[in-house]
Amino acid sequence: MAKKKVQVLRKNHFPDHPYFRHLAKGTENYQSKIYARAIEEWIAASRLDYSQTIDLKAQGGKVFCGSLLEELPFLFFLYGLYSNRVTGTCVVKTEDKGVSKKLVFSKGLLIRAATTKNEERIGSFILKRGLVSAEKLSRLIRAAKARNVRTGAYLIEKGILTAKDLQEILALQVEEIVSDILFWRKGPYYVVENQVNEEAIIKFTPLKIACIAAQRGFNFADFRKQIPNNKAIFRHSPYAEAGREAILAQLNANSQFIFNAIDGVRNIEQLIAFSGLDEVSIINILYRLNEKGLIRKTKEVVEYEDKEFLEISKVLDVVFEVYDLVTSDVFYVIGERGKEIVHKAKEALATDFHNLFVDVPLTEPSRMEKRVILKNIATYYPAPEQRAVFIDAFFGLYVNILIEQKRFLGSGLTQDTAKKISRIITNTERFSMDLQLKNRLLKSLTDIAQKFS
């Protein structure tokens, strides 16, 4: 029988397509331990939904192919297996360390892995969990070998592990094995298509396992060191814009708000102020967005004025001033009953506005904070076009309170309030701010002044 000859794969076997350029750039970044950029590149590749099959030549009905790490990025090779739905065993070796690893595939998906590297053996992961002493584990491993059974199965039999523990440890082992392979720059690898009878531990596509490897390297502690004084500036990944709507749909409201507020100019300190969220929450959101490959830290450290935040803050000052004016007579003349009026006025608002006033002490105007309003906007109204919702919500509140004031205190006091609002309108007209925001505020105040004059 003629000896089979391995099909040697090279880069020219793969199309010149953005998908493979992302794979290559991601590999370069990963091997340089620039994990955030590796994630960004590999997630960008996944968004392309590329599915062209690579031509792997079968010999005797079976694929037998390979290459060198220095010639062809390992992820290219894994994609070739995935696109052909290959079932079989892949061996990877590195000349530098004399280590070899075995990856098992079923229909192109990675399902298991094994290694000759001691620190990647199952025993190392068991010891890290503190489930058994090193001495006892050695005895158990020898006993398992004597009975010719897998170590994990034997440990379950002896009550050291549960089936769930073993599944988690084996999955972690696979991740560790592949994460290490992706660092290797030299060495041969090949796959032999054959029948696989082993049970699947995981079922990962090439990009899934690559992203997991990069995310393992991109830890929170290192991320925090990169932004020591909250002056760092982020911008969107250039690959994220095309799928913006789908991306936003996968984020919670606070993350949506921050993603929308990131503009390549605002630094972390300004994002904290704009959102009303605390520092820890903002750092966590930025880390998660970075981990998803959606944003990247810029090299800039210049602090720019956040005009949009300053304008919203200025409008909120006016809104609070009017609210204090509208409620002052009600609280002063009616006393405790005035709190009932405010509560009733809030409950009468459209349901869409209720969330704006979460944790806002409307019955104690002196304790109201802009930060809380901004936090509620970030939490419940994350889209940019919703940021001025507070003007409409307070307008409804003013109207409802003034209607009750007129009923209890008569037209005279209510007309006086309307005149005072007219003076605030005059002062506001002199403000230099965003024209759209200013016009929206002035229209609301003018409508109230006319309605109750």
LOFIPA-197614 format. One record per residue: y, x, z of N, C-alpha, C in turn; residue in three letters. Coordinates in steps of 0.05 Angstrom, whole numbers, m for minus. Layout:
N
- n_y/n_x/n_z/ca_y/ca_x/ca_z/c_y/c_x/c_z/resn
- Y/X/Z/Y/X/Z/Y/X/Z/ala
...
# end
This chain:
453
- n_y/n_x/n_z/ca_y/ca_x/ca_z/c_y/c_x/c_z/resn
- m24/17/0/0/0/0/25/18/0/met
- 44/12/m17/68/28/m19/85/25/6/ala
- 96/47/15/113/47/39/140/33/33/lys
- 148/16/51/173/2/46/197/22/50/lys
- 217/18/33/240/35/34/264/19/45/lys
- 277/29/65/299/14/78/322/11/58/val
- 333/m13/56/357/m18/40/381/m8/56/gln
- 395/12/46/418/23/60/443/7/52/val
- 455/m4/72/479/m20/67/504/m3/70/leu
- 523/m8/53/549/6/54/571/m14/52/arg
- 596/m5/56/619/m23/56/621/m38/29/lys
- 614/m25/7/617/m38/m19/597/m61/m23/asn
- 579/m64/m5/561/m87/m6/575/m113/5/his
- 598/m109/17/612/m131/30/638/m136/15/phe
- 645/m161/10/670/m167/m5/695/m156/8/pro
- 715/m151/m9/741/m143/2/756/m169/9/asp
- 751/m178/34/760/m204/43/773/m200/70/his
- 794/m216/77/807/m214/103/788/m216/126/pro
- 766/m231/123/747/m233/144/737/m206/153/tyr
- 729/m189/134/718/m163/141/740/m143/149/phe
- 764/m148/140/786/m131/149/791/m137/178/arg
- 789/m162/187/792/m168/215/769/m156/231/his
- 745/m157/221/722/m145/235/727/m115/239/leu
- 736/m102/218/741/m73/220/763/m66/239/ala
- 786/m80/237/809/m74/255/801/m80/284/lys
- 786/m102/288/778/m108/315/760/m87/326/gly
- 742/m76/310/724/m54/319/741/m29/326/thr
- 760/m22/310/777/1/315/792/m3/342/glu
- 803/m27/347/817/m32/372/798/m31/395/asn
- 775/m43/392/755/m44/414/747/m16/422/tyr
- 741/1/402/732/28/408/754/45/420/gln
- 779/36/416/802/50/428/810/36/454/ser
- 794/17/463/797/1/487/823/m15/488/lys
- 832/m22/464/855/m40/462/843/m68/459/ile
- 834/m79/481/817/m103/480/831/m128/470/tyr
- 857/m130/479/872/m154/471/874/m156/440/ala
- 879/m134/427/882/m134/398/854/m138/385/arg
- 833/m128/397/806/m132/386/800/m162/387/ala
- 807/m175/409/802/m204/412/818/m219/390/ile
- 843/m211/387/861/m224/367/849/m222/339/glu
- 839/m198/332/828/m195/305/802/m211/301/glu
- 785/m210/321/759/m223/318/762/m254/319/trp
- 780/m264/335/785/m293/335/798/m301/309/ile
- 815/m284/299/828/m290/273/806/m292/251/ala
- 786/m275/253/764/m276/234/748/m302/237/ala
- 744/m311/261/729/m335/266/743/m360/255/ser
- 770/m359/255/785/m382/244/783/m385/214/arg
- 775/m363/201/773/m364/171/748/m380/163/leu
- 730/m384/181/705/m399/176/691/m388/150/asp
- 689/m362/149/678/m349/125/647/m353/125/tyr
- 635/m358/102/606/m363/102/591/m352/78/ser
- 604/m333/63/590/m322/39/566/m306/48/gln
- 544/m309/34/519/m295/41/520/m266/29/thr
- 512/m247/45/510/m219/36/482/m215/23/ile
- 481/m200/1/456/m197/m13/438/m176/1/asp
- 419/m186/16/399/m168/29/373/m171/13/leu
- 364/m148/3/340/m149/m15/314/m151/2/lys
- 298/m170/m4/273/m173/9/251/m157/m4/ala
- 234/m144/11/211/m129/1/186/m141/12/gln
- 170/m152/m7/146/m166/2/153/m191/18/gly
- 176/m202/10/185/m227/23/200/m223/49/gly
- 204/m197/57/217/m192/83/240/m172/80/lys
- 261/m176/95/285/m159/95/279/m134/112/val
- 286/m110/101/284/m85/116/309/m69/108/phe
- 329/m70/124/354/m56/117/368/m44/141/cys
- 387/m26/135/401/m13/157/424/4/147/gly
- 436/19/164/458/37/157/464/56/179/ser
- 487/69/178/497/86/199/523/75/211/leu
- 526/77/237/550/67/249/575/79/238/leu
- 574/105/230/597/118/219/603/110/190/glu
- 583/97/177/587/88/150/594/58/148/glu
- 583/42/165/587/13/164/590/1/192/leu
- 613/m12/197/617/m24/224/593/m42/231/pro
- 584/m40/256/561/m55/264/564/m85/260/phe
- 589/m95/263/593/m124/260/589/m133/231/leu
- 594/m115/212/589/m122/184/559/m127/181/phe
- 543/m109/192/514/m111/191/504/m137/204/phe
- 515/m143/228/507/m167/242/514/m192/225/leu
- 537/m191/212/544/m213/195/524/m216/172/tyr
- 515/m194/160/495/m195/139/470/m209/148/gly
- 461/m203/173/437/m216/184/443/m246/188/leu
- 467/m252/199/474/m279/205/475/m296/179/tyr
- 488/m285/159/492/m300/134/465/m305/120/ser
- 445/m288/125/418/m292/113/399/m305/132/asn
- 408/m312/156/391/m326/176/366/m310/181/arg
- 369/m284/185/346/m266/189/334/m269/216/val
- 308/m270/217/293/m270/243/278/m244/244/thr
- 283/m228/265/270/m202/267/282/m185/288/gly
- 275/m159/287/283/m140/308/301/m118/297/thr
- 323/m113/310/342/m92/302/341/m70/323/cys
- 339/m45/313/339/m22/331/365/m6/325/val
- 379/2/346/403/17/344/400/43/361/val
- 407/65/349/404/91/364/431/106/362/lys
- 436/122/383/459/139/382/450/167/386/thr
- 459/185/368/451/213/369/463/227/393/glu
- 486/219/402/500/233/423/486/231/450/asp
- 475/208/456/464/203/483/433/200/483/lys
- 421/199/459/393/195/458/384/168/468/gly
- 401/149/466/395/122/476/388/104/452/val
- 369/86/456/363/67/435/363/39/447/ser
- 370/19/431/371/m8/440/358/m26/419/lys
- 347/m48/429/333/m67/411/347/m94/414/lys
- 354/m106/391/366/m133/390/346/m151/375/leu
- 342/m174/386/324/m193/374/340/m217/363/val
- 334/m224/338/349/m246/324/330/m268/316/phe
- 341/m292/317/327/m316/307/345/m331/289/ser
- 339/m332/264/356/m345/244/385/m335/245/lys
- 387/m309/248/414/m296/248/428/m296/274/gly
- 418/m310/294/431/m311/320/418/m291/339/leu
- 434/m277/354/424/m258/374/412/m274/397/leu
- 387/m269/405/374/m284/426/365/m267/450/ile
- 360/m241/445/351/m224/467/360/m195/461/arg
- 358/m178/482/363/m149/478/348/m133/498/ala
- 342/m108/491/329/m90/509/342/m62/506/ala
- 337/m44/525/351/m19/524/335/3/538/thr
- 340/28/531/328/51/545/348/62/566/thr
- 371/51/567/392/60/585/387/49/613/lys
- 383/66/632/375/58/659/395/37/672/asn
- 421/43/669/440/25/682/442/m3/669/glu
- 429/m6/646/428/m32/632/401/m46/636/glu
- 384/m34/652/358/m47/657/363/m70/676/arg
- 344/m89/676/348/m113/692/350/m107/722/ile
- 337/m85/731/338/m77/759/366/m72/768/gly
- 382/m59/751/410/m52/758/426/m77/764/ser
- 422/m98/749/437/m123/752/428/m138/778/phe
- 402/m135/783/391/m148/808/402/m134/832/ile
- 404/m107/832/414/m92/854/444/m98/859/leu
- 459/m102/836/488/m108/839/492/m134/853/lys
- 473/m153/851/475/m179/864/466/m177/893/arg
- 455/m155/901/447/m152/929/424/m169/937/gly
- 407/m176/918/384/m194/923/361/m180/936/leu
- 359/m154/933/337/m139/944/345/m109/946/val
- 332/m94/964/339/m66/966/327/m50/942/ser
- 338/m27/937/328/m10/915/299/m2/919/ala
- 292/4/944/264/12/950/245/m11/945/glu
- 252/m35/954/234/m57/950/232/m65/921/lys
- 254/m63/907/254/m69/878/236/m50/863/leu
- 236/m25/870/218/m6/857/189/m13/861/ser
- 182/m22/885/155/m30/890/147/m55/874/arg
- 166/m74/872/161/m98/857/157/m92/827/leu
- 174/m74/816/172/m67/788/145/m54/782/ile
- 136/m36/800/110/m23/796/87/m44/797/arg
- 90/m63/815/69/m84/817/69/m101/792/ala
- 93/m107/781/94/m123/757/81/m108/733/ala
- 86/m82/731/74/m66/710/43/m66/713/lys
- 34/m64/738/6/m63/743/m8/m88/734/ala
- 7/m110/736/m4/m136/727/3/m143/698/arg
- 18/m124/685/25/m128/657/41/m154/653/asn
- 61/m159/671/78/m182/668/107/m173/669/val
- 125/m188/658/153/m181/658/164/m180/686/arg
- 183/m162/691/194/m158/717/207/m184/727/thr
- 223/m197/710/237/m221/718/218/m243/726/gly
- 196/m248/710/177/m268/717/163/m263/744/ala
- 158/m237/748/144/m229/773/163/m234/797/tyr
- 189/m228/794/208/m232/816/212/m262/822/leu
- 209/m279/802/210/m308/807/186/m316/822/ile
- 163/m306/815/138/m312/829/139/m304/858/glu
- 153/m282/864/155/m272/891/178/m284/907/lys
- 193/m302/894/215/m316/907/241/m299/910/gly
- 242/m277/896/267/m260/897/289/m273/879/ile
- 280/m284/857/299/m297/838/291/m325/833/leu
- 310/m342/826/304/m368/815/305/m366/784/thr
- 295/m385/771/295/m385/741/324/m383/731/ala
- 342/m397/745/370/m397/738/382/m369/742/lys
- 375/m356/764/385/m329/769/377/m310/747/asp
- 351/m312/739/341/m295/718/355/m299/692/leu
- 359/m325/685/373/m331/660/401/m319/659/gln
- 415/m321/682/442/m310/683/442/m280/681/glu
- 423/m267/695/421/m238/695/414/m228/667/ile
- 395/m241/654/387/m232/627/409/m236/607/leu
- 424/m258/609/447/m262/591/468/m240/596/ala
- 473/m234/621/492/m212/627/482/m186/617/leu
- 456/m181/618/445/m156/607/449/m154/577/gln
- 445/m176/563/449/m176/534/478/m169/528/val
- 497/m182/542/525/m177/538/532/m148/543/glu
- 521/m136/564/526/m108/570/515/m90/549/glu
- 491/m96/539/478/m79/519/495/m79/493/ile
- 503/m103/484/518/m104/459/546/m93/462/val
- 558/m98/485/585/m87/491/585/m57/488/ser
- 564/m44/497/562/m15/496/557/m6/467/asp
- 540/m20/452/535/m13/424/561/m13/408/ile
- 578/m32/413/603/m35/397/622/m11/402/leu
- 618/4/423/633/29/428/623/52/411/phe
- 598/51/403/585/74/390/598/79/362/trp
- 603/104/356/615/111/331/595/125/312/arg
- 573/135/323/553/149/306/525/140/314/lys
- 508/140/294/480/134/299/469/114/278/gly
- 443/114/274/430/96/255/422/70/267/pro
- 420/50/250/409/24/259/395/11/235/tyr
- 376/m6/241/361/m19/220/349/m45/232/tyr
- 342/m63/214/328/m88/222/303/m91/206/val
- 283/m102/219/258/m109/205/254/m139/209/val
- 251/m153/187/247/m182/189/218/m187/197/glu
- 213/m201/218/186/m207/227/187/m232/245/asn
- 163/m241/252/161/m264/269/170/m258/298/gln
- 185/m276/310/194/m272/337/183/m294/355/val
- 168/m286/375/156/m305/393/170/m307/420/asn
- 189/m289/424/203/m288/450/222/m311/453/glu
- 224/m320/478/242/m343/484/271/m333/483/glu
- 288/m350/473/317/m343/470/330/m343/498/ala
- 345/m322/503/361/m321/528/389/m332/522/ile
- 399/m324/499/425/m334/490/422/m340/460/ile
- 441/m353/448/442/m358/419/470/m353/410/lys
- 476/m328/403/504/m320/397/506/m312/368/phe
- 528/m321/355/536/m310/329/547/m282/333/thr
- 550/m266/312/562/m239/315/590/m240/328/pro
- 607/m258/319/634/m259/329/634/m269/358/leu
- 616/m286/365/615/m296/393/609/m273/412/lys
- 589/m257/406/582/m235/423/603/m213/423/ile
- 617/m209/400/638/m190/398/662/m198/416/ala
- 669/m223/414/692/m233/431/685/m231/460/cys
- 661/m238/468/652/m235/496/655/m206/505/ile
- 647/m187/488/649/m159/495/678/m151/500/ala
- 696/m159/482/724/m152/485/737/m166/509/ala
- 729/m191/514/740/m205/537/730/m193/563/gln
- 706/m182/563/696/m168/587/714/m143/593/arg
- 722/m130/572/739/m106/575/768/m113/583/gly
- 777/m137/574/804/m145/579/806/m159/606/phe
- 807/m144/627/807/m156/654/835/m161/664/asn
- 837/m179/683/863/m188/693/878/m165/707/phe
- 864/m147/721/878/m126/736/892/m107/716/ala
- 879/m100/694/892/m83/674/915/m97/661/asp
- 912/m123/655/934/m139/643/958/m138/661/phe
- 953/m142/687/976/m143/707/991/m116/707/arg
- 976/m94/704/989/m68/705/1008/m64/681/lys
- 1002/m78/659/1019/m76/635/1045/m90/637/gln
- 1048/m107/658/1072/m123/661/1082/m121/690/ile
- 1089/m97/698/1095/m93/727/1120/m107/738/pro
- 1140/m111/721/1165/m122/731/1174/m148/719/asn
- 1156/m161/705/1162/m188/692/1184/m187/671/asn
- 1188/m163/660/1208/m161/638/1194/m160/611/lys
- 1167/m160/611/1152/m159/586/1158/m184/569/ala
- 1158/m180/543/1163/m201/524/1138/m205/507/ile
- 1131/m230/502/1108/m237/486/1117/m252/460/phe
- 1100/m250/440/1105/m266/416/1078/m276/407/arg
- 1078/m295/389/1053/m307/379/1039/m287/361/his
- 1013/m288/362/997/m272/343/1003/m282/315/ser
- 1006/m264/296/1012/m273/268/990/m290/257/pro
- 966/m288/269/943/m304/259/941/m331/271/tyr
- 959/m337/291/957/m362/306/973/m385/293/ala
- 992/m378/277/1011/m398/267/997/m419/249/glu
- 978/m410/232/966/m428/213/951/m450/227/ala
- 939/m445/249/923/m466/263/937/m476/288/gly
- 963/m477/288/979/m484/312/971/m510/324/arg
- 968/m531/308/961/m557/320/934/m557/333/glu
- 915/m545/320/888/m543/332/888/m526/357/ala
- 904/m505/358/906/m488/381/918/m504/405/ile
- 940/m518/400/953/m533/421/934/m554/433/leu
- 917/m566/415/899/m587/425/878/m576/444/ala
- 874/m550/444/854/m538/462/866/m528/488/gln
- 893/m530/490/906/m520/514/914/m542/533/leu
- 916/m537/559/927/m557/577/957/m558/574/asn
- 970/m577/587/998/m581/582/1015/m557/590/ala
- 1010/m545/613/1027/m522/621/1024/m499/601/asn
- 999/m494/592/995/m473/572/1008/m480/545/ser
- 1008/m505/538/1022/m514/514/1052/m508/516/gln
- 1063/m515/539/1092/m510/543/1098/m480/540/phe
- 1083/m463/553/1088/m435/552/1084/m424/524/ile
- 1062/m433/511/1057/m424/483/1081/m431/466/phe
- 1092/m456/469/1115/m465/453/1140/m450/461/asn
- 1142/m442/487/1167/m429/496/1168/m399/489/ala
- 1145/m387/483/1144/m359/475/1156/m356/447/ile
- 1176/m339/445/1190/m337/420/1196/m308/412/asp
- 1184/m289/426/1189/m261/420/1215/m251/432/gly
- 1228/m267/448/1254/m261/460/1253/m265/490/val
- 1242/m287/499/1240/m293/528/1221/m274/541/arg
- 1229/m263/564/1211/m247/579/1197/m265/601/asn
- 1180/m253/616/1164/m269/635/1182/m282/656/ile
- 1202/m267/665/1221/m278/685/1234/m303/674/glu
- 1242/m303/649/1255/m326/636/1236/m349/632/gln
- 1210/m342/626/1190/m364/624/1186/m378/650/leu
- 1187/m362/672/1184/m374/699/1207/m393/704/ile
- 1231/m384/698/1255/m401/703/1254/m426/685/ala
- 1248/m423/660/1248/m445/641/1227/m466/648/phe
- 1204/m457/657/1182/m476/662/1182/m488/689/ser
- 1196/m475/708/1196/m485/736/1170/m478/750/gly
- 1151/m465/736/1126/m457/748/1129/m431/764/leu
- 1110/m426/782/1112/m402/798/1102/m378/782/asp
- 1107/m354/792/1100/m329/778/1070/m327/774/glu
- 1054/m334/794/1025/m331/791/1015/m349/769/val
- 1025/m374/767/1016/m392/746/1023/m381/719/ser
- 1047/m371/716/1056/m360/689/1039/m336/681/ile
- 1035/m318/700/1019/m294/693/991/m302/685/ile
- 979/m321/699/952/m331/692/951/m344/665/asn
- 972/m360/658/973/m372/632/976/m351/610/ile
- 993/m332/614/997/m310/594/971/m295/590/leu
- 957/m290/612/931/m275/610/911/m291/594/tyr
- 909/m317/599/890/m334/584/898/m336/555/arg
- 924/m338/549/932/m340/521/927/m313/507/leu
- 931/m291/521/924/m265/510/894/m262/505/asn
- 879/m272/525/850/m270/523/839/m287/500/glu
- 854/m307/492/845/m324/469/856/m313/443/lys
- 870/m291/444/880/m279/419/904/m295/407/gly
- 918/m309/424/940/m327/414/967/m314/415/leu
- 971/m294/434/997/m281/437/992/m251/440/ile
- 1013/m236/436/1011/m207/441/1037/m197/454/arg
- 1035/m177/471/1058/m166/484/1073/m148/464/lys
- 1099/m151/463/1116/m134/445/1123/m108/459/thr
- 1134/m90/444/1143/m65/456/1171/m67/468/lys
- 1184/m89/462/1212/m92/471/1214/m98/501/glu
- 1235/m87/513/1240/m92/541/1269/m101/545/val
- 1283/m105/523/1311/m114/525/1312/m143/535/val
- 1331/m149/553/1333/m176/564/1354/m191/548/glu
- 1345/m212/535/1363/m229/520/1371/m254/536/tyr
- 1394/m264/531/1403/m289/544/1386/m312/533/glu
- 1376/m329/551/1360/m352/543/1379/m376/541/asp
- 1390/m379/517/1411/m399/513/1400/m427/516/lys
- 1376/m432/507/1364/m459/509/1361/m467/538/glu
- 1350/m448/555/1347/m454/583/1374/m459/597/phe
- 1394/m442/590/1420/m445/603/1433/m471/595/leu
- 1429/m481/571/1440/m506/562/1426/m530/576/glu
- 1400/m528/578/1385/m549/592/1393/m549/622/ile
- 1396/m525/633/1404/m523/661/1432/m535/666/ser
- 1450/m530/647/1477/m541/649/1477/m571/647/lys
- 1460/m582/629/1458/m611/626/1446/m623/651/val
- 1427/m610/663/1415/m620/687/1435/m621/710/leu
- 1454/m601/710/1475/m602/730/1492/m628/727/asp
- 1498/m635/702/1513/m660/698/1496/m684/706/val
- 1471/m684/698/1453/m706/705/1451/m710/735/val
- 1449/m689/750/1448/m691/779/1475/m700/791/phe
- 1497/m691/779/1523/m700/788/1526/m730/784/glu
- 1518/m740/761/1520/m769/756/1501/m784/775/val
- 1477/m774/780/1459/m787/797/1470/m790/825/tyr
- 1482/m768/835/1494/m768/862/1517/m789/863/asp
- 1532/m791/841/1553/m810/839/1543/m839/840/leu
- 1522/m844/824/1511/m871/821/1498/m880/847/val
- 1487/m862/863/1472/m870/887/1489/m868/912/thr
- 1512/m855/912/1527/m850/936/1536/m875/950/ser
- 1547/m894/935/1556/m920/947/1533/m936/957/asp
- 1511/m935/942/1487/m951/950/1477/m941/976/val
- 1474/m915/980/1464/m904/1005/1484/m907/1028/phe
- 1510/m904/1021/1531/m905/1042/1535/m933/1053/tyr
- 1536/m953/1035/1542/m980/1043/1517/m995/1052/val
- 1495/m992/1038/1472/m1008/1044/1453/m994/1063/ile
- 1454/m967/1064/1437/m952/1082/1408/m951/1073/gly
- 1390/m956/1092/1362/m954/1086/1353/m972/1062/glu
- 1367/m995/1059/1360/m1013/1037/1365/m999/1010/arg
- 1383/m980/1010/1389/m966/986/1365/m950/975/gly
- 1348/m941/994/1324/m927/986/1305/m945/971/lys
- 1304/m970/980/1287/m990/967/1297/m995/938/glu
- 1323/m996/935/1335/m1000/908/1327/m977/890/ile
- 1329/m952/900/1322/m929/883/1293/m930/876/val
- 1276/m937/895/1247/m938/890/1241/m960/869/his
- 1254/m982/872/1250/m1004/853/1260/m996/825/lys
- 1283/m982/824/1294/m973/799/1275/m954/784/ala
- 1263/m936/800/1244/m917/787/1219/m932/777/lys
- 1209/m950/793/1185/m965/785/1189/m982/760/glu
- 1214/m990/756/1221/m1007/733/1223/m991/707/ala
- 1223/m965/709/1225/m948/685/1200/m950/667/leu
- 1203/m944/642/1180/m942/624/1160/m923/636/ala
- 1134/m929/634/1113/m912/646/1115/m883/637/thr
- 1124/m879/612/1126/m851/602/1145/m834/618/asp
- 1163/m846/632/1183/m831/647/1174/m825/676/phe
- 1154/m838/686/1147/m835/714/1140/m806/722/his
- 1126/m792/704/1118/m765/711/1141/m745/715/asn
- 1164/m752/703/1187/m734/706/1196/m732/735/leu
- 1190/m753/751/1201/m754/778/1179/m747/800/phe
- 1157/m736/791/1137/m727/810/1149/m706/829/val
- 1147/m710/855/1157/m692/876/1187/m689/875/asp
- 1201/m708/863/1231/m707/863/1241/m726/884/val
- 1255/m717/905/1264/m734/927/1288/m751/919/pro
- 1284/m772/903/1306/m787/892/1323/m801/914/leu
- 1311/m805/937/1327/m818/959/1343/m798/975/thr
- 1340/m772/968/1355/m751/981/1367/m733/960/glu
- 1388/m742/946/1399/m726/923/1405/m697/930/pro
- 1413/m692/954/1420/m664/961/1396/m645/961/ser
- 1372/m657/962/1348/m640/962/1335/m638/934/arg
- 1347/m652/915/1335/m651/888/1340/m623/875/met
- 1319/m612/862/1321/m586/850/1315/m587/820/glu
- 1330/m572/805/1325/m570/776/1298/m559/771/lys
- 1289/m540/788/1263/m527/784/1241/m547/782/arg
- 1242/m568/799/1221/m588/800/1221/m605/774/val
- 1245/m612/765/1247/m626/740/1235/m610/717/ile
- 1243/m584/716/1233/m566/695/1202/m563/697/leu
- 1192/m562/721/1163/m560/724/1149/m585/714/lys
- 1161/m608/719/1149/m633/709/1150/m635/679/asn
- 1172/m625/667/1173/m624/638/1151/m606/627/ile
- 1147/m583/639/1127/m564/630/1099/m576/633/ala
- 1095/m592/654/1069/m603/660/1062/m628/644/thr
- 1082/m645/640/1076/m671/628/1089/m675/600/tyr
- 1108/m658/593/1121/m662/567/1124/m634/553/tyr
- 1101/m623/545/1101/m595/536/1112/m589/509/pro
- 1114/m609/492/1123/m605/464/1153/m599/464/ala
- 1163/m582/446/1192/m575/445/1209/m600/442/pro
- 1200/m619/426/1216/m643/421/1218/m661/445/glu
- 1202/m656/466/1202/m672/490/1220/m661/512/gln
- 1231/m637/508/1245/m623/529/1269/m638/540/arg
- 1281/m655/523/1305/m670/532/1298/m697/543/ala
- 1273/m702/549/1264/m728/559/1278/m735/585/val
- 1286/m715/601/1299/m721/626/1325/m737/623/phe
- 1339/m733/600/1364/m748/596/1358/m778/594/ile
- 1338/m785/578/1330/m813/575/1319/m825/601/asp
- 1304/m809/615/1292/m819/640/1314/m825/661/ala
- 1333/m806/664/1355/m810/683/1373/m833/674/phe
- 1377/m835/647/1393/m858/637/1381/m884/646/phe
- 1355/m887/643/1342/m912/652/1345/m916/682/gly
- 1344/m895/697/1346/m896/726/1375/m905/734/leu
- 1395/m893/721/1423/m900/726/1427/m930/722/tyr
- 1418/m940/699/1422/m968/692/1410/m986/713/val
- 1384/m980/720/1370/m997/739/1384/m997/766/asn
- 1394/m974/775/1407/m972/801/1434/m987/800/ile
- 1449/m984/779/1475/m997/777/1473/m1027/775/leu
- 1452/m1037/762/1448/m1066/761/1444/m1076/789/ile
- 1428/m1062/806/1424/m1070/834/1449/m1067/850/glu
- 1464/m1045/845/1489/m1041/859/1508/m1064/854/gln
- 1510/m1072/829/1528/m1094/822/1520/m1119/836/lys
- 1494/m1123/838/1484/m1148/851/1490/m1148/881/arg
- 1487/m1125/894/1491/m1123/923/1520/m1118/931/phe
- 1534/m1101/915/1560/m1092/923/1583/m1103/907/leu
- 1576/m1118/886/1597/m1131/870/1606/m1113/847/gly
- 1622/m1125/829/1631/m1112/805/1651/m1090/810/ser
- 1668/m1093/831/1689/m1074/836/1679/m1045/840/gly
- 1660/m1041/858/1650/m1014/863/1635/m1004/838/leu
- 1621/m1022/824/1606/m1013/801/1625/m1004/779/thr
- 1648/m1018/776/1668/m1010/756/1680/m983/763/gln
- 1685/m979/789/1696/m953/798/1676/m930/791/asp
- 1651/m936/794/1630/m916/787/1631/m910/757/thr
- 1634/m931/741/1636/m928/712/1660/m911/704/ala
- 1683/m915/718/1707/m899/713/1702/m869/719/lys
- 1688/m864/741/1683/m837/749/1664/m823/729/lys
- 1645/m839/718/1627/m829/697/1644/m822/672/ile
- 1664/m838/666/1681/m832/643/1695/m805/646/ser
- 1703/m799/671/1716/m773/675/1696/m750/671/arg
- 1671/m755/680/1650/m734/676/1645/m730/646/ile
- 1647/m752/631/1644/m750/602/1665/m732/590/ile
- 1690/m736/598/1712/m720/588/1708/m690/594/thr
- 1699/m684/619/1694/m657/626/1670/m645/610/asn
- 1650/m661/606/1626/m652/591/1632/m646/562/thr
- 1650/m661/551/1658/m657/523/1669/m629/518/glu
- 1679/m616/539/1691/m589/537/1670/m567/538/arg
- 1645/m575/547/1624/m555/550/1616/m543/523/phe
- 1611/m518/523/1600/m505/499/1570/m504/503/ser
- 1556/m519/487/1527/m520/489/1515/m531/463/met
- 1489/m532/462/1474/m543/439/1485/m570/432/asp
- 1494/m574/407/1507/m599/399/1488/m623/402/leu
- 1463/m620/395/1444/m642/396/1440/m651/425/gln
- 1436/m632/442/1431/m638/471/1456/m651/483/leu
- 1479/m640/476/1505/m650/487/1510/m678/477/lys
- 1505/m683/451/1510/m710/440/1491/m731/453/asn
- 1466/m722/458/1447/m741/471/1456/m748/499/arg
- 1466/m729/514/1476/m734/541/1501/m751/540/leu
- 1520/m744/522/1545/m759/521/1540/m788/512/leu
- 1522/m793/494/1516/m820/485/1505/m836/509/lys
- 1487/m825/524/1476/m839/547/1497/m846/567/ser
- 1514/m826/574/1535/m831/594/1556/m851/584/leu
- 1563/m849/558/1582/m868/546/1571/m897/547/thr
- 1545/m900/540/1533/m927/541/1535/m939/569/asp
- 1530/m922/589/1531/m932/617/1560/m939/625/ile
- 1579/m921/618/1607/m927/625/1617/m953/612/ala
- 1609/m957/587/1617/m982/574/1603/m1006/585/gln
- 1578/m1004/592/1562/m1026/601/1572/m1037/628/lys
- 1582/m1019/646/1590/m1027/673/1620/m1027/678/phe
- 1635/m1023/657/1664/m1023/661/1675/m1051/667/ser
# end
